[in-house]
Amino acid sequence: MIRVFYANDPLAADQGGGAEHFRGIFRALSDSGLDWQLVAARLQHRSHPQVDYISRTSHFGRWYLALWGWFWRNRHRIGPDDVFHFHRNYAAWPKYLLCPRRGRVVITYHNVSGRVLDGLLGRSARPLRWAMKLLERAAVRRADRLVCVSERDRLELARTVVGPPFAEALVMAAALDHARLSEVPAAAPKRCSRLLFLGRLERQKQPERAVEVLERLCATGGAGWTLTIAGEGSQRGRLERRIQDSPVRDRIVMAGLVPHDQVARLIDAHDLLLVTSRYEASPTVVKEALLRHRPVVTCDVGDVRRWIAAGSGLICRDDPEELAEATRVMARLIAEGGYRPSDRLGGDLEQRLMAPLLSLYRAVQDGA
């Protein structure tokens, strides 16, 4: 059996690339013909017969304790050909320690490990990261296969963690719900003034940078620029204070958390997606915006270069003035009829993204 472990709910409509990737795995396995089960957190009232809910929260600490309990209860039922797919390297330790000689392990990296701690603690995170890296190296050496969400992350993990396992890692971009995003035909905007920031309000995403970009756009005499910030997170209070002190506060709307099934409508209501993250792996929102024929102005993070083609967006340094100038360039391009939808996605995008993972499951199950 293939079992996929993730601290989220595939039936929930919450926002975020990780949650959408988990839903993508759920959809792919449902049509795969494989014997499978998801081990997840319940975040809504519905159930699915092939989802084993072990927690009533997506809080990783609580879910991780529940994961240890799951392996303790099931330690005698695990067969030699069972495949366990974890989405954090340390999530594999319950399996390694409680049933070390049965089953096979796949570990996915959604980002380079340690970045969250570095963002929170800075240099003081180094002793903790040193200890965590020892466990991380042991975890990935025990794994049968590794998956990275971008080639950039794979190379960095090979350099900073351990080379040989990551040299053979599968690179597979994060999934997205292509069918839902394509239910209504997409049309490119005829003007560009309504900017959208869509993502978690966390340090990684730098939502305050989007406010800085709007300030620079408005400071150069640009009329009509507005910014919608859609998302929730630990930085909301800080962001609200920053907006309150901004001379363009009347041009900013805080939309809060937007359910997944409303994302396409939200993107269509705006003219350009602004991505200001310090780092990403494979930002789902970039692919979503491009599928809805919306230009993207983004920092050079993750695999954005894989998806943004000439005429569909611009990639910048993490600098508010450069991001603002790129937004002006895209606005002029749209006004002059020069915007071109990206040709790098295609109608079978979700199938193309998930097919390598299904092939990997079969190979690992067969012992390859």
SEMILO-115458 format. One line per 4 residues: number of its first residue (from 1); their letters; for each residue x, y, z negated of C-alpha. Coordinates in nm, 3 decimals. Layout:
% residues N
NUM> a> X,Y,Z  ...
END
This chain:
% residues 368
1> mirv> 0.000,0.000,0.000  0.105,0.359,0.066  0.054,0.582,-0.238  0.101,0.958,-0.218
5> fyan> 0.141,1.157,-0.542  0.064,1.528,-0.559  -0.062,1.763,-0.830  -0.356,1.884,-0.625
9> dpla> -0.693,1.769,-0.493  -0.740,1.686,-0.123  -1.112,1.770,-0.152  -1.055,2.114,-0.305
13> adqg> -1.066,2.426,-0.089  -0.792,2.615,-0.267  -0.533,2.826,-0.093  -0.168,2.751,-0.037
17> ggae> 0.061,2.569,0.204  0.133,2.282,-0.036  -0.236,2.217,-0.092  -0.302,2.228,0.282
21> hfrg> -0.014,1.987,0.348  -0.167,1.742,0.098  -0.501,1.774,0.277  -0.321,1.710,0.605
25> ifra> -0.173,1.386,0.469  -0.522,1.290,0.347  -0.670,1.348,0.695  -0.384,1.164,0.868
29> lsds> -0.404,0.859,0.642  -0.782,0.845,0.681  -0.736,0.777,1.053  -0.418,0.571,1.032
33> gldw> -0.539,0.218,0.966  -0.287,0.190,0.681  -0.371,0.066,0.333  -0.338,0.382,0.121
37> qlva> -0.429,0.572,-0.194  -0.371,0.927,-0.316  -0.286,0.988,-0.681  -0.406,1.340,-0.749
41> arlq> -0.559,1.600,-0.981  -0.934,1.662,-0.985  -1.008,2.028,-0.911  -1.376,1.995,-0.810
45> hrsh> -1.672,1.767,-0.880  -1.662,1.534,-0.576  -1.478,1.201,-0.561  -1.329,0.988,-0.288
49> pqvd> -1.288,0.610,-0.317  -0.922,0.625,-0.212  -0.820,0.905,-0.448  -0.715,0.812,-0.801
53> yisr> -0.763,1.120,-1.017  -0.523,1.113,-1.312  -0.555,1.474,-1.431  -0.817,1.747,-1.451
57> tshf> -0.566,2.022,-1.383  -0.298,2.095,-1.126  -0.067,2.223,-1.401  0.245,2.024,-1.324
61> grwy> 0.344,1.956,-1.684  0.009,1.795,-1.768  -0.009,1.613,-1.438  0.347,1.484,-1.488
65> lalw> 0.255,1.334,-1.826  -0.046,1.170,-1.660  0.189,1.035,-1.391  0.399,0.857,-1.653
69> gwfw> 0.077,0.708,-1.789  -0.026,0.589,-1.442  0.300,0.402,-1.388  0.286,0.250,-1.736
73> rnrh> -0.066,0.118,-1.675  0.015,-0.010,-1.324  0.373,-0.130,-1.373  0.280,-0.499,-1.334
77> rigp> 0.064,-0.444,-1.023  0.330,-0.296,-0.799  0.442,-0.512,-0.508  0.778,-0.514,-0.328
81> ddvf> 0.631,-0.356,-0.012  0.440,-0.074,-0.185  0.554,0.273,-0.079  0.546,0.566,-0.323
85> hfhr> 0.561,0.916,-0.175  0.648,1.193,-0.424  0.658,1.565,-0.355  0.917,1.657,-0.616
89> nyaa> 1.236,1.466,-0.683  1.168,1.449,-1.057  0.821,1.306,-0.996  0.996,0.984,-0.890
93> wpky> 1.148,0.914,-1.232  0.839,0.743,-1.382  0.861,0.490,-1.101  1.239,0.452,-1.126
97> llcp> 1.234,0.390,-1.501  0.912,0.193,-1.552  0.927,-0.037,-1.246  1.275,0.005,-1.099
101> rrgr> 1.297,-0.305,-0.881  0.956,-0.300,-0.713  0.834,-0.080,-0.431  1.002,0.182,-0.213
105> vvit> 1.031,0.558,-0.258  0.989,0.857,-0.027  1.058,1.207,-0.162  0.949,1.527,0.013
109> yhnv> 1.117,1.862,-0.047  0.891,2.162,0.010  1.176,2.400,-0.067  1.532,2.409,-0.190
113> sgrv> 1.529,2.303,-0.554  1.613,2.559,-0.820  1.486,2.869,-0.642  1.192,2.918,-0.878
117> ldgl> 1.419,2.892,-1.184  1.671,3.126,-1.026  1.397,3.378,-0.963  1.270,3.357,-1.320
121> lgrs> 1.596,3.332,-1.514  1.871,3.455,-1.283  2.223,3.361,-1.389  2.098,3.219,-1.719
125> arpl> 1.936,2.935,-1.524  2.275,2.789,-1.428  2.327,2.552,-1.727  1.975,2.416,-1.686
129> rwam> 2.018,2.381,-1.311  2.346,2.193,-1.364  2.169,1.932,-1.578  1.873,1.913,-1.342
133> klle> 2.101,1.866,-1.043  2.259,1.557,-1.200  1.914,1.400,-1.225  1.825,1.524,-0.878
137> raav> 2.130,1.362,-0.719  2.050,1.036,-0.892  1.688,1.056,-0.777  1.762,1.116,-0.410
141> rrad> 2.031,0.847,-0.399  1.774,0.595,-0.524  1.513,0.701,-0.269  1.461,0.499,0.047
145> rlvc> 1.387,0.806,0.260  1.381,1.185,0.221  1.161,1.438,0.398  1.236,1.810,0.432
149> vser> 0.984,2.064,0.553  1.238,2.266,0.751  1.578,2.206,0.909  1.713,2.509,0.721
153> drle> 1.625,2.349,0.388  1.766,2.013,0.493  2.104,2.166,0.570  2.113,2.363,0.246
157> lart> 2.013,2.060,0.038  2.282,1.852,0.206  2.533,2.118,0.104  2.413,2.188,-0.250
161> vvgp> 2.275,1.852,-0.369  2.424,1.552,-0.190  2.512,1.519,0.177  2.457,1.162,0.305
165> pfae> 2.091,1.117,0.201  1.990,1.454,0.346  2.186,1.393,0.664  1.926,1.127,0.751
169> alvm> 1.622,1.313,0.613  1.315,1.351,0.831  1.230,1.715,0.906  0.853,1.757,0.920
173> aaal> 0.679,2.095,0.912  0.389,2.151,0.674  0.048,2.044,0.804  -0.252,2.264,0.871
177> dhar> -0.621,2.211,0.947  -0.614,2.264,1.322  -0.974,2.152,1.377  -1.121,2.398,1.127
181> lsev> -0.904,2.683,1.252  -1.016,2.616,1.608  -1.391,2.587,1.545  -1.441,2.941,1.678
185> paaa> -1.243,3.055,1.985  -0.963,3.295,1.895  -0.919,3.639,2.052  -0.621,3.871,2.019
189> pkrc> -0.678,4.211,1.851  -0.720,4.518,2.071  -0.550,4.745,1.816  -0.322,4.703,1.517
193> srll> -0.393,4.886,1.194  -0.537,4.629,0.952  -0.252,4.437,0.786  -0.297,4.114,0.589
197> flgr> -0.082,3.962,0.316  -0.209,3.610,0.246  -0.045,3.394,-0.019  0.020,3.329,-0.386
201> lerq> 0.105,3.638,-0.590  0.439,3.507,-0.714  0.796,3.636,-0.716  0.882,3.418,-0.419
205> kqpe> 0.621,3.588,-0.200  0.715,3.948,-0.295  0.365,4.099,-0.255  0.499,4.436,-0.371
209> rave> 0.713,4.442,-0.056  0.393,4.453,0.149  0.291,4.768,-0.043  0.629,4.922,0.038
213> vler> 0.578,4.846,0.407  0.239,5.018,0.406  0.388,5.322,0.230  0.653,5.357,0.501
217> lcat> 0.398,5.320,0.778  0.178,5.590,0.630  0.473,5.820,0.551  0.561,5.854,0.920
221> ggag> 0.223,5.999,1.013  0.056,5.675,1.104  -0.319,5.706,1.068  -0.555,5.421,0.995
225> wtlt> -0.313,5.169,0.841  -0.470,4.948,0.572  -0.352,4.644,0.378  -0.550,4.353,0.239
229> iage> -0.376,4.136,-0.021  -0.545,3.796,-0.054  -0.427,3.559,-0.326  -0.387,3.504,-0.698
233> gsqr> -0.089,3.436,-0.918  0.129,3.539,-1.209  0.232,3.867,-1.043  -0.122,4.004,-1.009
237> grle> -0.099,4.240,-1.308  0.239,4.374,-1.200  0.112,4.418,-0.845  -0.200,4.604,-0.960
241> rriq> 0.015,4.848,-1.156  0.239,4.898,-0.854  -0.064,4.971,-0.636  -0.209,5.212,-0.891
245> dspv> 0.114,5.416,-0.874  0.125,5.412,-0.494  0.029,5.713,-0.281  -0.151,5.471,-0.046
249> rdri> -0.355,5.294,-0.314  -0.682,5.393,-0.141  -0.572,5.196,0.167  -0.516,4.868,-0.020
253> vmag> -0.778,4.602,-0.096  -0.713,4.320,-0.343  -0.929,4.034,-0.210  -0.837,3.773,-0.471
257> lvph> -0.824,3.401,-0.399  -0.973,3.309,-0.062  -1.100,2.949,-0.022  -0.938,2.749,0.253
261> dqva> -1.257,2.729,0.458  -1.267,3.110,0.481  -0.907,3.164,0.589  -0.978,3.175,0.963
265> rlid> -1.248,3.437,0.913  -1.016,3.643,0.694  -0.736,3.633,0.952  -0.979,3.730,1.229
269> ahdl> -1.086,4.036,1.026  -0.730,4.172,1.041  -0.485,4.263,1.314  -0.147,4.143,1.189
273> llvt> -0.008,3.905,0.928  0.275,4.034,0.710  0.503,3.775,0.544  0.740,3.927,0.287
277> srye> 0.867,3.614,0.111  1.219,3.580,-0.028  1.215,3.216,0.082  0.979,2.960,0.234
281> aspt> 1.004,2.614,0.382  0.734,2.599,0.649  0.480,2.873,0.575  0.141,2.739,0.681
285> vvke> -0.008,3.086,0.700  0.226,3.173,0.989  0.094,2.885,1.198  -0.263,2.968,1.096
289> allr> -0.230,3.331,1.206  -0.066,3.237,1.536  -0.345,2.987,1.608  -0.595,3.270,1.555
293> hrpv> -0.394,3.484,1.803  -0.275,3.726,1.537  0.080,3.864,1.558  0.313,3.792,1.268
297> vtcd> 0.581,4.018,1.121  0.788,3.813,0.879  1.112,3.790,0.687  1.352,3.532,0.830
301> vgdv> 1.248,3.240,0.611  1.192,2.867,0.655  1.098,2.751,1.003  0.927,3.069,1.127
305> rrwi> 1.163,3.079,1.428  1.018,2.746,1.538  0.669,2.895,1.583  0.705,3.263,1.674
309> aags> 0.764,3.312,2.046  0.837,3.634,2.234  0.535,3.862,2.222  0.365,3.686,1.930
313> glic> 0.561,3.837,1.641  0.889,3.964,1.506  1.135,3.824,1.251  1.317,4.070,1.024
317> rddp> 1.557,4.102,0.735  1.403,4.141,0.391  1.393,4.519,0.422  1.075,4.730,0.397
321> eela> 1.184,4.979,0.664  1.273,4.703,0.909  0.941,4.529,0.842  0.755,4.857,0.890
325> eatr> 0.933,4.929,1.219  0.857,4.577,1.342  0.490,4.638,1.258  0.497,4.960,1.464
329> vmar> 0.655,4.771,1.754  0.384,4.504,1.745  0.115,4.775,1.728  0.254,4.937,2.043
333> liae> 0.278,4.598,2.212  -0.088,4.526,2.140  -0.195,4.873,2.257  -0.006,4.824,2.584
337> ggyr> -0.146,4.476,2.645  0.187,4.307,2.587  0.088,4.071,2.304  0.117,3.705,2.401
341> psdr> -0.011,3.414,2.190  0.263,3.173,2.088  0.295,2.875,2.321  0.462,2.661,2.053
345> lggd> 0.156,2.524,1.875  -0.080,2.349,2.115  -0.414,2.177,2.067  -0.264,1.859,1.920
349> leqr> -0.050,2.042,1.662  -0.178,1.866,1.351  -0.141,1.523,1.510  0.212,1.607,1.625
353> lmap> 0.307,1.728,1.277  0.174,1.422,1.095  0.270,1.142,1.337  0.636,1.127,1.218
357> llsl> 0.522,1.081,0.858  0.293,0.791,0.947  0.577,0.632,1.143  0.806,0.680,0.843
361> yrav> 0.553,0.509,0.614  0.540,0.207,0.844  0.920,0.191,0.874  0.976,0.212,0.500
365> qdga> 0.709,-0.048,0.436  0.884,-0.279,0.682  1.215,-0.223,0.503  1.375,-0.017,0.782
END
